[in-house]
């Protein structure tokens, strides 16, 4: 995870990528470094409102499992196949594992899934997975060497979950045809007392997300068995298709036909991305030599197969091939853009480049990032990557999410919005490292200033607003300068129409006003404020200052960057911590940075933010919360507000950087402080990230609580998943 918890020591262009869950929900993070711990609740939150069902099983087979030349089962070829599974000669009923063993043997022994085998993996997690994930059954190619019945997400073709009790079913099919019985909430059991089912849904979401992160996939199949009943699933980056529940003991043909068709359809129909293939020995040697020359030899790892990935270039209508090893980032979420980032080798030139593989939102008005980068490059925008090639995977026959085509089916419960996604790749010429690898306060300021210039150029030369200024999107080049990346959420400023509802940005660094009001139009000043938040946050986490890390630092960071309030509709609003702290200047009075230039710079920049917040809020509301110093300041005219454009902030940082080196610390220790972030909403602990032994937790001040109550009414109807911002330090997009 590209955050203070694991400061990057390897070079990567980005661990950031936006992911759109639904039209009326937030955009959450999709990429993180491997090894991040996740809870089942996190995974269940990821796919909230994206279950599509109950699809008739026959329709499911016809839609996704079509294969030519498959002979039908003989009349007596299915009857009673699974009945014996539930028959026991013993007086004691079979345990859940005993029933599962019977099921696995029944399918494997009679070769009902030719070319594949079922393996009971429920006791043996994948040691390379982000957590100890272990589906009950993994389906592997028949020739795969399964050591110790181990879960292997890199090799599985499908997974299964098995429960003995029919009551463990995760969904509830409508009993009638009336619209009142076909609500989303009635199908996806979300009522009081359904915590266990939410946890189990999160469990299978985690399995699907891990498999799709480890492999190159377009979609994935799975099966859920509860007693004598079963459901079939198809997972892709837009939604999860769930079939109606069927009794596989009474209707064995449905399940047997699924197995038979699965074994005969093409790898692409099973969900494999066929534009990626294993690299030859010769190609691997070329890549190894190129990586070693540039210091990236660790990208070829025995635990990650070396692959050749094809990229369709829309500009030239050609296909280029690149060698990739282990990814810089892997997506946590099953739903969304699911960015995978690679340091790769161009087979044609043997140059080491950066390749980004993602699922772009296919909604009207969403311009492709490659088009945006090309515009920025042609306009001479400073400090942005140079585009080499980009395009939809598959060209004219682009890979798109299958689930979106089913949203209007009459059998579907509810009408929750689903976002279509198209597989997309782009290649740029530069490989950079995380902002967290800065070596001095001056370099940190310089890197942010360089990114600020990119932002200013894009606005002034191209009328393009970035809209996601974050630590994940500001990187350090080999020469130690700043780079602003990830322009796929940027927007043409001449287009005033909303392309999608909800906030755009990374929660920790979004402006206070955007967090408080998800319907607010994203303005230049919101991005400028985000630059200030990035500088302040990184300086707090890594540089020397007066705040005791094990006592107060976690409280301040929680208050400013993590604060959130849950609304009645389950969505979240925030920004009250930032608003109150900056307007009443309580934070700047507490923090004294050891680097005097850094201290003065942050203090003045925070005052710029304060001016803007006061300017944008009516004096009456400020006086009501005891935050305004006086009416004159609260009604400051625009021409006196230094945040009205880029000039004042640009000049201020330039002045700081031109001060003599003797004014900057000669020997400076840059290291991550240990602290605890306690994440609370509405006074209740939601989750926490441990940094140290501090047990203090932050409660909102009286003024912040007052503001929260006002925002709670103002923001009703928004939809923002708590985990979409609280559990991703800098990769998320909301």
C-alpha positions in Angstrom: 0.0 0.0 0.0 1.5 3.3 -1.1 1.2 5.0 2.2 3.2 5.9 5.3 2.7 2.4 6.6 5.0 1.0 4.0 7.3 3.7 2.6 8.2 2.8 -1.0 11.8 1.7 -1.6 11.2 0.5 -5.1 10.5 2.6 -8.2 6.9 2.8 -9.4 5.0 5.3 -11.4 1.7 5.0 -9.6 -0.2 3.0 -7.1 -3.2 5.1 -7.9 -6.2 4.4 -10.0 -9.8 5.5 -10.0 -12.6 3.0 -9.9 -16.2 3.8 -10.4 -18.6 1.5 -8.6 -22.0 2.9 -9.5 -23.3 6.1 -11.0 -24.7 7.3 -7.7 -21.9 6.1 -5.5 -18.3 7.2 -4.8 -15.3 6.3 -6.8 -13.1 4.2 -4.6 -9.5 3.1 -4.7 -8.6 0.1 -6.8 -4.9 -0.4 -6.5 -2.5 -1.0 -3.6 0.7 -2.7 -3.0 0.4 -6.4 -2.2 0.2 -7.7 1.3 -2.4 -5.3 2.6 -4.8 -6.6 5.2 -8.4 -6.4 4.4 -11.5 -7.4 6.3 -14.6 -9.2 4.9 -16.5 -6.0 5.7 -14.2 -4.1 3.4 -14.8 -6.5 0.6 -18.6 -6.5 1.1 -18.6 -2.7 1.1 -16.7 -2.7 -2.2 -19.5 -4.3 -4.1 -22.4 -2.6 -2.4 -25.3 -2.3 -4.8 -23.6 -4.2 -7.6 -25.3 -7.6 -7.3 -27.4 -8.5 -10.3 -29.9 -11.3 -9.9 -31.6 -13.6 -9.6 -30.8 -14.7 -13.2 -32.5 -17.9 -14.4 -29.9 -20.7 -14.5 -30.8 -21.7 -18.1 -30.4 -18.0 -19.2 -27.0 -17.9 -17.4 -25.8 -21.0 -19.3 -27.1 -19.6 -22.6 -25.6 -16.2 -22.0 -22.1 -17.1 -20.8 -21.5 -20.8 -21.5 -22.3 -21.4 -25.1 -20.2 -24.0 -26.9 -20.8 -25.8 -30.2 -21.0 -29.6 -30.6 -21.8 -30.5 -27.0 -23.9 -33.6 -27.0 -26.8 -33.5 -24.5 -26.7 -35.7 -21.4 -28.5 -39.0 -21.9 -31.9 -39.2 -20.1 -30.5 -41.4 -17.4 -27.1 -39.6 -17.2 -28.1 -37.2 -14.5 -30.8 -38.7 -12.4 -29.9 -39.2 -8.8 -26.2 -38.2 -9.3 -26.1 -36.0 -6.2 -28.7 -37.9 -4.1 -26.0 -40.3 -2.8 -24.0 -37.4 -1.6 -26.6 -36.8 1.2 -27.1 -40.6 1.8 -25.1 -41.9 4.8 -24.8 -45.5 6.0 -23.8 -44.2 9.4 -26.3 -43.2 12.1 -24.3 -40.0 12.5 -25.0 -37.4 9.8 -22.0 -36.3 7.7 -20.2 -33.2 8.7 -19.9 -30.3 6.3 -16.4 -31.4 5.4 -17.6 -34.9 4.9 -20.3 -33.8 2.5 -17.8 -31.6 0.7 -15.3 -34.5 0.3 -18.2 -36.6 -1.2 -19.0 -33.8 -3.7 -15.4 -33.4 -4.8 -14.9 -37.1 -5.3 -18.2 -37.4 -7.2 -17.2 -34.7 -9.7 -13.5 -35.8 -10.0 -14.0 -39.6 -10.1 -16.5 -39.6 -13.0 -14.7 -36.9 -14.9 -17.7 -34.6 -14.9 -15.4 -31.7 -15.4 -12.9 -32.9 -18.1 -9.6 -31.2 -18.2 -10.0 -29.9 -14.6 -10.1 -31.1 -11.1 -11.7 -30.0 -7.9 -9.4 -29.7 -4.9 -10.5 -29.2 -1.3 -8.4 -26.2 -0.2 -10.4 -25.0 2.8 -7.7 -25.7 5.3 -4.7 -24.4 3.2 -4.6 -20.7 2.4 -2.5 -19.1 -0.4 0.6 -17.9 1.4 1.2 -15.3 -1.3 -2.3 -13.8 -1.0 -3.0 -10.5 0.8 -4.6 -12.3 3.7 -5.1 -16.0 4.6 -7.7 -16.6 1.9 -8.8 -20.2 1.3 -12.0 -21.1 -0.6 -13.5 -24.4 0.2 -12.8 -25.7 -3.3 -10.5 -24.5 -6.0 -10.9 -25.7 -9.6 -7.5 -26.2 -11.3 -6.3 -27.5 -14.6 -6.0 -31.2 -14.4 -2.2 -31.1 -14.9 -1.6 -28.5 -12.2 0.6 -29.8 -9.4 -1.4 -29.0 -6.2 1.0 -29.3 -3.3 -0.7 -30.1 0.0 -4.1 -29.1 -1.3 -2.9 -25.5 -1.3 -5.0 -22.6 -2.5 -3.3 -20.9 -5.4 -5.0 -17.9 -6.7 -2.6 -17.6 -9.6 -3.7 -20.9 -11.1 -7.4 -21.4 -10.1 -10.0 -21.4 -12.8 -13.0 -21.2 -10.5 -13.8 -21.4 -6.8 -16.6 -22.9 -4.8 -18.0 -22.2 -1.3 -19.9 -25.0 0.5 -22.3 -24.8 3.5 -24.3 -27.7 4.9 -27.3 -25.5 5.9 -29.8 -24.2 3.3 -30.3 -21.3 5.6 -26.8 -20.1 4.8 -27.9 -18.8 1.4 -26.6 -15.3 0.8 -29.6 -14.1 -1.2 -33.3 -14.4 -1.1 -35.2 -14.9 -4.4 -38.5 -13.1 -4.6 -41.5 -15.3 -4.1 -43.8 -13.4 -6.4 -43.7 -11.2 -9.5 -44.9 -7.9 -8.0 -42.5 -5.0 -8.0 -42.7 -4.7 -4.2 -41.3 -8.2 -3.9 -38.5 -7.6 -6.4 -36.5 -4.9 -4.6 -32.8 -5.0 -4.4 -32.9 -5.0 -0.6 -35.1 -8.0 -0.6 -32.8 -10.0 -2.9 -29.5 -8.9 -1.2 -30.4 -9.4 2.4 -29.4 -6.2 4.0 -31.7 -5.9 7.0 -31.1 -6.0 10.7 -29.5 -9.1 12.0 -27.9 -10.1 8.6 -24.3 -9.3 9.7 -23.2 -13.0 9.2 -24.4 -13.0 5.6 -22.7 -9.7 4.9 -19.5 -11.2 6.3 -19.9 -14.3 4.1 -20.6 -12.2 1.0 -17.5 -10.2 1.8 -15.6 -13.5 2.1 -16.5 -14.6 -1.5 -15.9 -11.1 -2.8 -12.4 -11.4 -1.4 -11.8 -14.6 -3.2 -12.9 -13.2 -6.5 -10.9 -10.0 -6.1 -7.8 -11.9 -5.2 -8.1 -14.3 -8.2 -8.7 -11.4 -10.6 -5.8 -9.4 -9.1 -3.3 -12.3 -9.4 -4.4 -13.3 -12.9 -5.1 -11.6 -16.2 -8.8 -11.9 -16.4 -11.9 -10.4 -18.0 -14.3 -12.3 -15.7 -14.5 -15.2 -13.3 -17.0 -17.9 -12.4 -17.8 -19.4 -9.0 -20.4 -21.6 -7.3 -22.1 -21.2 -3.9 -23.6 -24.4 -2.4 -25.9 -24.3 0.6 -27.2 -27.8 1.5 -29.0 -29.2 -1.6 -29.2 -25.8 -3.3 -26.7 -23.9 -5.5 -26.2 -20.6 -7.2 -23.8 -19.7 -10.0 -21.9 -16.5 -10.2 -20.1 -14.4 -12.8 -17.8 -11.7 -11.5 -16.5 -8.8 -13.6 -15.4 -5.2 -13.0 -18.9 -3.7 -13.2 -21.0 -6.1 -11.1 -21.6 -9.7 -10.0 -24.3 -11.7 -11.7 -26.0 -14.2 -9.4 -28.4 -16.9 -10.6 -31.6 -18.0 -9.0 -31.2 -20.7 -6.4 -31.8 -24.2 -7.7 -31.9 -27.6 -6.1 -29.1 -29.5 -7.7 -30.2 -32.8 -6.2 -33.7 -32.5 -7.8 -32.3 -30.8 -10.9 -28.8 -32.2 -11.3 -28.7 -31.4 -15.0 -28.3 -27.7 -14.4 -25.1 -28.1 -12.4 -23.8 -31.0 -14.5 -24.4 -28.9 -17.7 -22.6 -26.0 -16.1 -19.5 -28.2 -15.5 -19.7 -29.8 -18.9 -20.0 -26.5 -20.7 -17.3 -24.9 -18.5 -14.8 -27.6 -19.5 -15.5 -27.1 -23.2 -15.7 -23.3 -23.7 -12.6 -21.4 -24.8 -10.2 -19.9 -22.3 -11.5 -16.5 -23.3 -15.1 -17.5 -22.5 -13.9 -18.8 -19.1 -12.6 -15.3 -18.5 -9.0 -15.4 -19.4 -7.4 -12.3 -21.0 -6.0 -13.9 -24.2 -4.0 -10.7 -25.0 -1.5 -11.8 -22.3 0.6 -14.9 -22.7 3.6 -16.5 -21.1 6.9 -15.0 -22.4 9.3 -17.2 -24.3 12.8 -17.9 -22.9 14.3 -15.6 -25.5 11.8 -12.8 -24.6 12.5 -13.3 -20.9 16.3 -13.0 -21.5 15.8 -9.7 -23.4 13.7 -8.3 -20.6 16.1 -9.5 -17.9 19.0 -7.7 -19.6 17.0 -4.5 -19.9 15.8 -4.6 -16.3 19.3 -5.2 -15.0 20.6 -2.3 -17.0 18.1 0.1 -15.3 18.2 -1.5 -11.9 14.9 -3.2 -12.0 16.1 -6.8 -12.0 13.8 -7.7 -9.1 10.8 -7.2 -11.4 11.3 -10.8 -12.7 10.4 -12.9 -9.7 10.0 -16.7 -9.6 6.6 -16.2 -7.8 5.3 -14.1 -10.7 5.4 -15.6 -14.2 7.0 -13.5 -16.9 4.4 -12.5 -19.4 4.1 -10.8 -22.8 1.3 -8.2 -22.8 0.0 -6.7 -26.1 -1.1 -3.1 -26.2 -3.4 -1.9 -29.0 -2.4 1.7 -30.0 -5.4 3.6 -31.2 -3.3 6.4 -32.8 -1.4 4.1 -35.1 -3.8 1.1 -35.3 -0.9 -1.1 -34.4 -0.2 -3.6 -31.7 3.0 -3.4 -29.5 4.3 -6.1 -27.2 5.8 -5.6 -23.7 7.3 -8.0 -21.2 6.0 -7.7 -17.6 6.9 -9.4 -14.4 5.4 -8.8 -11.0 3.1 -5.8 -10.8 3.9 -2.6 -8.9 0.3 -2.6 -7.8 -2.6 -5.0 -7.6 -6.3 -4.0 -7.2 -8.0 -4.7 -3.9 -11.5 -4.1 -5.1 -13.4 -6.5 -7.3 -15.5 -3.7 -8.8 -14.1 -0.7 -10.6 -11.0 0.3 -12.6 -8.8 -2.4 -11.1 -5.5 -0.8 -12.1 -2.4 -2.9 -12.4 0.8 -1.1 -12.8 4.0 -2.5 -14.3 7.6 -1.6 -15.0 7.9 -3.2 -18.4 10.2 -3.7 -21.3 9.3 -2.7 -24.9 10.2 -5.7 -27.0 10.8 -3.5 -30.0 13.2 -0.9 -28.4 14.2 -2.8 -25.2 13.5 0.4 -23.3 12.2 0.2 -19.8 8.8 1.9 -19.6 5.7 2.1 -17.4 2.5 0.3 -18.4 -0.8 0.9 -16.8 -3.6 -1.7 -17.2 -7.1 -0.7 -16.0 -10.8 -0.9 -16.7 -11.9 2.6 -17.7 -15.4 3.9 -17.1 -17.3 3.7 -20.4 -19.8 6.4 -19.5 -20.6 9.2 -21.9 -18.2 12.1 -21.6 -15.5 10.2 -19.9 -12.4 10.8 -22.1 -9.7 8.2 -22.2 -6.6 9.1 -20.3 -4.3 8.5 -23.3 -6.2 11.2 -25.2 -5.8 13.6 -22.3 -2.0 12.9 -22.0 -1.6 13.4 -25.7 -3.3 16.8 -25.4 -1.1 17.8 -22.5 2.1 16.6 -24.3 1.2 18.5 -27.5 0.5 21.7 -25.4 3.9 21.5 -23.7 2.6 21.0 -20.2 5.5 20.6 -17.8 6.1 17.6 -15.5 3.7 15.1 -16.9 4.6 11.7 -18.5 5.0 11.4 -22.2 2.5 9.0 -23.8 4.0 6.2 -26.0 0.8 4.3 -26.9 -2.7 3.6 -25.5 -5.9 2.0 -26.4 -8.8 -0.4 -25.5 -7.7 -4.0 -25.1 -8.7 -5.8 -28.2 -9.1 -2.8 -30.3 -12.4 -2.8 -32.2 -13.4 -6.0 -30.3 -12.6 -4.4 -27.0 -13.0 -6.3 -23.8 -16.0 -5.0 -21.9 -17.8 -6.0 -18.7 -20.6 -8.5 -19.5 -22.8 -7.8 -16.4 -23.8 -4.3 -17.6 -25.8 -5.8 -20.5 -28.2 -7.4 -18.0 -29.3 -4.4 -16.0 -32.6 -4.0 -17.7 -33.7 -7.7 -17.6 -37.1 -8.3 -16.2 -35.9 -10.8 -13.6 -33.5 -8.4 -12.0 -34.4 -7.2 -8.5 -34.1 -3.5 -8.1 -32.7 -0.8 -10.4 -29.4 0.1 -8.7 -27.2 1.9 -11.2 -24.3 -0.1 -12.7 -21.3 1.5 -14.4 -19.9 -0.1 -17.6 -16.2 -0.6 -17.9 -13.8 -1.2 -20.8 -10.4 -2.8 -20.5 -7.7 -0.2 -21.3 -3.9 0.1 -21.4 -1.5 2.9 -21.8 2.3 3.2 -21.9 4.4 6.2 -20.9 8.1 6.8 -21.1 9.1 7.4 -17.5 9.3 5.3 -14.4 9.2 7.3 -11.2 9.1 6.5 -7.5 6.7 7.3 -4.7 6.6 10.8 -3.1 7.3 9.1 0.2 10.9 8.4 -0.9 11.9 12.1 -0.7 15.2 12.7 1.0 14.9 16.2 2.4 12.3 18.9 3.1 13.6 20.9 0.2 13.1 18.0 -2.2 9.6 17.4 -0.9 8.7 21.1 -1.6 10.4 21.0 -5.0 8.5 17.8 -6.0 5.2 19.3 -5.0 6.0 22.6 -6.8 6.8 20.7 -10.0 3.5 18.9 -9.8 1.8 22.3 -9.1 3.4 23.6 -12.3 1.9 20.7 -14.3 -1.5 21.5 -12.8 -1.2 25.2 -13.6 -0.1 24.5 -17.2 -2.9 22.0 -17.8 -5.5 24.6 -16.6 -4.0 27.6 -18.4 -2.9 25.9 -21.7 -5.5 23.2 -22.0 -8.4 24.1 -19.7 -8.1 20.7 -18.1 -8.5 20.2 -14.3 -6.8 17.2 -12.7 -9.3 16.7 -9.8 -7.3 14.0 -7.9 -4.3 15.7 -6.4 -2.9 13.1 -3.9 0.3 11.5 -2.7 -0.3 8.6 -5.1 -0.3 10.9 -8.1 2.7 13.1 -7.3 5.9 11.1 -8.0 9.7 11.7 -8.0 11.6 11.2 -11.2 15.1 9.6 -11.5 16.5 13.2 -11.5 14.7 14.0 -8.2 12.0 16.2 -9.7 8.2 16.0 -9.4 5.7 14.4 -11.8 1.9 14.7 -11.8 0.2 11.5 -13.1 -3.2 9.8 -13.3 -5.2 12.2 -15.5 -8.1 9.8 -16.1 -10.4 11.7 -13.7 -9.5 15.1 -15.1 -12.1 17.1 -16.9 -12.4 19.7 -19.6 -13.3 22.9 -17.7 -15.5 24.1 -20.5 -17.8 21.1 -19.9 -20.0 22.1 -17.0 -22.2 19.0 -17.1 -21.8 16.3 -14.5 -20.5 13.1 -16.0 -21.1 11.1 -12.8 -22.5 11.8 -9.4 -20.4 11.8 -6.2 -17.0 13.2 -5.3 -13.9 13.0 -7.4 -10.6 12.7 -5.6 -8.8 11.0 -2.8 -10.5 11.3 0.6 -7.5 12.2 2.7 -6.5 15.1 0.4 -9.8 16.4 -0.9 -10.8 19.9 -0.1 -13.0 20.5 3.0 -15.9 21.8 0.9 -15.9 18.8 -1.5 -16.0 16.4 1.4 -18.8 18.4 3.0 -20.9 18.5 -0.1 -20.6 15.7 -2.7 -22.8 17.7 -5.2 -20.4 20.6 -5.2 -18.7 21.4 -8.6 -15.0 20.6 -8.5 -13.1 23.9 -8.9 -9.4 24.9 -9.3 -9.3 25.9 -5.7 -10.3 22.4 -4.6 -7.2 21.0 -6.3 -5.0 23.8 -4.9 -6.2 23.0 -1.5 -5.3 19.3 -2.1 -1.7 20.3 -2.8 -1.6 22.0 0.6 -3.0 18.9 2.2 -0.5 16.6 0.5 2.4 18.8 1.7 1.1 19.1 5.2 0.3 15.3 5.5 3.7 14.1 4.2 5.5 16.6 6.4 3.6 15.5 9.4 4.3 11.8 8.7 8.0 12.1 7.8 9.7 15.2 8.9 10.8 16.5 12.4 8.3 18.6 14.3 7.0 19.3 17.8 4.1 16.9 17.9 4.7 13.7 19.9 4.1 10.8 17.5 3.0 8.3 20.1 0.6 10.8 21.8 -0.9 13.5 19.6 0.1 12.9 16.0 -2.4 10.2 15.3 -5.1 12.4 16.8 -4.2 15.3 14.5 -4.0 13.2 11.4 -7.3 11.5 12.2 -9.0 14.8 12.7 -7.7 16.4 9.6 -7.6 13.6 7.1 -9.8 10.7 8.2 -12.8 12.5 9.8 -16.2 11.2 8.4 -19.8 11.3 9.5 -22.2 8.6 8.4 -25.6 9.8 7.1 -29.0 8.1 7.5 -28.8 6.6 4.0 -25.5 4.9 4.9 -23.3 7.3 2.9 -20.6 9.5 4.4 -19.7 13.1 4.5 -16.5 14.7 5.9 -14.3 17.7 5.9 -15.5 19.2 9.1 -12.2 18.4 10.8 -10.3 20.3 8.1 -12.7 23.1 8.0 -12.8 23.8 11.7 -9.0 23.2 12.3 -8.0 25.5 9.4 -10.5 28.3 10.0 -9.8 28.5 13.8 -6.0 27.9 13.2 -5.9 25.4 16.0 -3.5 23.1 14.1 -1.0 25.7 13.1 -0.7 26.8 16.7 0.1 23.2 17.7 2.7 22.2 15.1 6.2 23.6 14.9 8.3 22.0 12.1 12.1 21.8 12.8 12.7 23.1 9.3 11.9 26.8 9.6 11.3 27.3 5.9 8.9 24.3 5.9 7.1 25.6 9.0 6.6 29.1 7.5 5.6 27.8 4.1 2.9 25.4 5.5 1.7 28.1 8.0 1.1 30.6 5.2 -0.4 28.0 2.8 -2.8 26.9 5.5 -3.7 30.6 5.9 -4.5 30.8 2.2 -6.8 27.8 2.6 -8.4 29.6 5.6 -9.0 32.7 3.6 -10.7 30.7 0.9 -12.9 28.8 3.3 -14.0 32.0 5.0 -14.7 33.6 1.6 -16.8 30.7 0.5 -18.9 30.5 3.6 -21.6 33.1 4.6 -20.5 35.1 7.7 -23.7 34.1 9.6 -22.8 30.4 9.4 -19.3 31.0 10.6 -20.3 33.2 13.4 -22.8 30.6 14.4 -20.0 28.1 14.9 -17.7 30.6 16.6 -15.1 30.2 13.8 -14.9 33.7 12.2 -12.5 36.2 13.7 -14.6 39.1 12.6 -17.1 40.1 9.9 -14.5 42.0 7.8 -12.4 38.8 7.4 -15.5 36.7 6.9 -16.6 38.9 4.0 -13.2 39.3 2.4 -13.6 40.3 -1.3 -12.4 37.9 -4.0 -9.6 40.2 -5.2 -8.0 39.9 -1.7 -8.2 36.1 -1.6 -4.9 34.7 -2.6 -6.4 31.3 -3.6 -8.4 32.9 -6.4 -5.7 31.6 -8.9 -2.3 29.9 -9.0 -0.2 33.0 -8.7 0.2 33.6 -5.0 0.8 29.9 -4.1 3.3 29.5 -7.0 5.2 32.7 -6.0 5.3 31.7 -2.4 6.8 28.2 -3.1 9.2 29.7 -5.6 10.4 32.2 -3.0 10.9 29.3 -0.5 12.9 27.2 -2.9 15.2 30.2 -3.9 16.3 30.7 -0.4 20.0 29.8 0.2 20.7 26.1 0.9 22.2 27.3 4.2 18.7 28.1 5.4 17.5 24.6 4.8 18.5 21.8 7.3 22.0 20.6 6.5 21.5 17.1 7.8 17.9 16.0 8.0 16.5 12.7 9.1 13.5 11.7 6.9 11.7 8.8 8.5 8.1 7.6 9.1 6.9 8.5 12.5 5.0 5.8 14.4 1.5 6.8 15.4 -2.0 5.4 15.6 -4.9 6.5 13.4 -8.2 5.8 15.1 -11.0 5.8 12.5 -14.3 6.7 14.0 -17.7 7.7 12.6 -20.4 9.2 14.7 -18.4 8.5 17.8 -18.1 4.8 17.0 -14.8 3.1 16.2 -14.9 1.7 12.7 -11.4 0.4 12.1 -7.9 1.4 13.0 -4.5 1.3 11.6 -1.8 0.6 14.2 1.4 2.6 14.1 2.3 2.7 17.8 1.0 2.0 21.3 -1.0 5.1 21.6 -4.5 4.4 22.8 -5.8 8.0 22.5 -8.7 8.6 20.2 -10.0 11.8 18.7 -13.4 13.1 19.4 -14.8 16.0 17.4 -14.8 19.4 19.1 -18.1 21.1 19.9 -17.7 23.3 16.8 -16.9 20.4 14.5 -19.9 18.5 15.8 -22.1 21.5 15.1 -20.8 21.6 11.6 -21.3 17.9 11.2 -25.0 18.3 12.0 -25.4 20.9 9.4 -23.6 18.9 6.7 -25.6 15.8 7.6 -28.8 17.5 6.4 -27.1 19.1 3.4 -25.6 16.0 2.0 -28.5 13.6 2.3 -28.8 11.4 -0.8 -25.1 11.2 -1.4 -23.5 7.8 -1.4 -19.9 7.3 -0.3 -18.6 4.0 1.1 -16.6 4.6 4.3 -13.9 2.1 3.3 -13.5 3.7 -0.1 -11.7 6.5 1.7 -10.8 5.4 5.2 -8.8 2.4 4.3 -6.8 3.7 1.4 -4.2 6.3 2.2 -3.5 7.7 -1.2 -4.6 5.4 -4.0 -8.3 6.0 -3.8 -10.6 8.0 -5.9 -14.0 8.9 -4.6 
